[in-house]
């Protein structure tokens, strides 16, 4: 079961949070379980965490957040889409939903939000999982590549099967067929009058990305005092050397990797992903 809870983010932006598991009979039942907040990456949505959230509910209160500009949350035309507001939104979700001290699990951009929140509010965060996000600056060339990639999308798609095929096979960024990637993007499409289009604005995604792509984030990583696990897919965007350096910089860092997984680690290999992070979560300090 999953149900929606609205959260008020920075500047009054309405955010959709999704809680997984059986609806508790009383609030005390919910608050007795350790809280977990799941933060998707750029272009993602809370539903991408469904398989992870389902097994988390065996021992935790699992909540996934549609971040601003994504999923069912507000997409303010003029933003802002800065790092500060993304972190403030996650902070608001933790506090308004009573999740603290929370375990933050973030993928890609969501992982950056997670470790920035852990650095800013150590009192709120019990543990941290960073999935396939780099701490180094990616630079202007990377942003230009994304601009060109967005322009290459053959919108609108006639069917969801076309979405799955293009993102899973035909996209020039795909090195080998990836059905999981096709499914990932099918979840962020909605049917319009002329066909299937993304639920997000590509312009807003670029604006979100430009607020972190030019900067390195090692300093904030070093400020994370809680236990932290850095996970990479062996074929993902985070290289082994950089991941291990992130672990070294983190005061209480640990390393994990998932074979046969690309950037979408939890989507590519859900069972191996679980086997990698569950032991860490079981060791995390309880409230």
N, C-alpha and C positions, 0 to 999 in steps of 0.2 A: 504494500500500500504506500502511496505517496500523497501528500497534500501540500497545498501552497500556503505560505505565510508571508504577508507583505511586510517589508522593512523600509524605514525611511532613511535614505542615505544622505550623503553630504549635499547641502543646498536644497534639501527637500525632495530629491529624486527618489521615485518609488522603485524599489527593488523587489523582485520575486525570489523568495527563498523556498526551497522544496525539501520537506522533511520526509524521510523514508522510515518504513517500519509500521507496525500496528499502532493505531492511534491510542495513546495512553488514556487510562480511565481517569487519572488525576494528574495534575501538574507535577506532583511529587515523584511519580513514577518516571517521568521524563528527566527530571533534574537529577535523579540518582545515578543515571548512566553518564559516563564521561562523554563530553561533547566533541564532535568532529565537524569542522567546516571544510567543505570541498570547493576549491576554486578552479574553474576551467581556464583554458588558455584563450588567446585571441581567436575570435570567430566561434568559440565554443559555446556551450550552454550547459545548464545544470544536468540535463538528462544524460549527458555523456558519462556521468558518474554513476549511472543507475546500477550497473553490475557490481561496482565497488561498494556502493552504499548498502546494497542488500546484505552482503556478508558482514559489513561493519555493524549492522544493527543487532547482530548476535550479542555484542558486548558494549556497543556505543550508541549514543544518540547522533545519528548522521544527518546532516543538513548540507545541501548543495545550493550555491547561490548563483543566480543569473546576474552577472555583473552588468553595470550600466552599459547601454549600447548593445546588449546581447539578450538572446532569449526573450522572455516575457517582461523583462525590466524596461524602464523608461529609456528612451533614446533621444535625449535632448538635442535639438538641432544644432545648437551652438556649444554643446558640451557643458562644462569642461570635461576633458578626458585625460587629465594629468595623473601622474603617479600619486600625487597627494590625495586626490579624490577617490581613486581606486582603493587606496589603503584606508581612507576614512570610511568608505562604504563597508569594507570588510570589518572594520572595527565596530561600526554601528550594528552590523548583523550579529557579531559575537555578543555585544552588550544587550541588544534588544531581545535576542532569543535566549539569553541566559545560558550561553554555552561555555563560559569561562570557568576554570582554566581549560582552554580548548586545544585540541590537536588540529593543526592546519595541514591540509594536504593540497598542494597546488601543482598544476601542470603548466609548463611554459610560462606565459605572462602571469598566470595565476600563482605560480610558484614564486615569482618575483614579488608580487603583492604580499604573499604569505611571509616571506622572510623580511620584507620591509615592515610589516606589521609586528612581527616578532621582535625586531630591533627597536621599534618605537614603543611598544607596550608589552614588555616582558611579563608584566603582572597578569596579562590576559592569556598567555600562550604556554601550554604545557610541553608540547613537542611539535616538530615540524618535519614534513616530508616534501622534498624538492624534487620534482620530476622533470627531467630533460629541459632545464633552463640554464643558460650561460650567464656567468657573472661578468664576463668581459664585454666591452663595447663591440657592436656589430658594424657600425659605421654607415656612411652615406651610400656606399655601393649597395649594401643590403636593402636599404629603404627603396632605392631605385628599382632593384630587382622585384620587390614586392609591388611597386606601382605598375611595372610592366606585366607582372603575373596577373594582377587583378584585371587589367585591360584585356588579357587573353581569354578570360572566361567567356564561353559561347552562350551568353544569356539572351533570352530565357531558355531554360531547358524544357523540352516538350513533355518529358516524363521523369519520374524519379529514377527509372532504370537508366535514363540518359545521364542523370546526375552521378549515379554510382559508377557507370562506365567511364565517364570523363575523368572524374577525380581518382578513380581506382586504376585506370589503364591509360587513358589518352593524354592526360595532363603532362606537358613536357617535364614537369618537376618529378614525375613518377619514374623511378629507375627500373622497377619491376612491378608487375601487377600486384595491387594491394586492395583486396576486397574490404578490409577493415577501414581503409581510408575512404573508400567510396561510401560506406555506411556512415562514417563520421560526418561527411558533408551532406548526405541525404537528410540527416537529422536537423540541419540548420537551413533547410529550404522550406518555403511555403508556396502554395499554389496561388497565383494571381490570375488576372483575366487573360493574360497572354502566355502563361506558362509558369514554370517553377523558378523562383528567385530567392536569394538569401534573405533571411529574416533580419540581417544586420545591414548597415550601410558600409560599403567598402571605403568610402571617404572617411567615415568615422573610425574605421579600423586603422587606417593609415595615420590618422591624427592620434589615436591611442598609442600606436607603435612608435611614433616619432618622439614621444615623451621619454622613452627609455633606450631606444636603439643606439643613440650616439654616446651614451655614458656607460662607464663601468660601474659595477655595484658591489665591489669587494669590501668597501668600508662598512656598508650596512650588514653584509654577511658576517663580518667579524664581530658585530655587535649583538648577534643572536646568542643568547646565553642558554637556551633550552636544548635538550637533545635534538639533533637534526640528522636526517637520513637523506643523502643525495643519491638519486636513482637515475640511471641513464639506460636507454635502449642501445644495444651494441651498434645498431645502424641509425641511431638518432642524430640530433644536432649537437648534443653535448659530447665532446670528445673525452676519452678516458683521462688524459693528462690534466685537462681543465677540471674535470669532475673531482679528481683526486686532490688537486690544489684547493678546490672549494672545501673539501673535507678537512684539509689541513688548516685552512683559515678559520673555519667554524670552531669555536671553543670546545664543542661537544659533538663533532661531526662523525658520521659513519658513511660508508660507501656501499652501494648496491648496484647491480646491473642485471638486465634482462636480455637473454639471448633471443635472436630472431625477432627483435622488436625495433621499430623505427621510432620516430618522434612521438607517435601516439601510443606510448608504451602500454597504458592501461586498456587500450582498445585492441592493440595488436595481439597481446599475450596476457589476457586477463588472469589466467591461473598462475602463471609465472610471476606476474605483478603482485598478486596476493601473497604468494610464497615469499616474495622479497620484502614486502613491507609489514606483513602481519606480525612476524617475530619482534620487529622494532616497536610496533604499537603495543604489544603485550608487555614490553619492558618499560614503556614510558611511565613516569611517575603518576600515581593516581591522586585525585584531589584530597 
